[in-house]
Amino acid sequence: MPNESKKLSDAGWTALRMREGAVLHYYDDVADNCTFGIGTLAHFGRCTTDELRQPVTLAEVNSQLAEGIRTAQGAVKAALGTMS
């Protein structure tokens, strides 16, 4: 498959992080779901009091972002593979 090796570039990673910002704690997003980092869903529903007090490390944020990007890239590659 010609696009098999394609992935988000370092510049794309940086642009995404700068645009979204990294929140180093849990918070309730606009839909009242517990979220942290760069829009990472911790769980549906509001954060508990304990979660709201819990810090999140930049390493955790980066790890979750990397996993989300891997998942998205896999979905795009799978969809492109069906477009022959």
N, C-alpha and C positions, 0 to 999 in steps of 0.2 A: 504494500500500500504506500503510495508516494508521500503521504503526510504522517507516516508512522513516527518519525523522529521529531516532529514539530512540538514545541512546548512554549509556555509563557517565558519570555525573555527576562533577563535581569532588569532591564529598563521597565518592562511591563509590571514586574513584581514591585519595583520601587514606586511606580506611578500609582498602582493600586493601593499600596500602604499609605502613600502621602494623601491620596484623595479620601480614603476611608478613615484614616487615623486609627491608632491602637488604644483601646480603652483597657487599662490595667486593673479592672475590677468588674464585678458583676453588676448589671443594671437591667431594668425592665425596659424593653424596647417599645416602639410605638404601638405594637399589638399586645402589650403587656405579657411578653414572654421573656424569660430570664436569658440574658445574653451577655457576652463578654468579648473582649478582643476586637476583632474586625468583623463584627456582626455574626459571631459564632453563637448559634443557639445552644444554650446549656440544657434547657428543657422548656416544654410548653408550660405556660402559667407564670405567675409572678415569682420573683426571687424570694427566698426566705430571708429573714433578718440575718441569719448566719452567713448566707451567701453574699449579701450586700456588704458585709464587713470583711469578706475574704479577698485578699489581693490576688492578682493574677500576674505571673511573670511574663516578660517579653518572650522568653523561650516557649512558654505555653501558647501564647498568641501566634507566634511564628509556626509552631508545629501544627496547630489547628488550621491555619491559613494554608500551609503546604498541603495538608490532607484534602482540604476543600478544592484546591487547585488541581490536585491529582484526580480527584473524582470528576470534576468538570471536564478536564482534558480527556479522560477516558470516555465520558459520555459523548463528547464531540467526535472523537475518533470512531466510536461505534456507529454514530449516526452517519458519518462520512463513508464508512465502510459499506453501508446499505444503499449508497447512492451511485451504483455502478450502471 
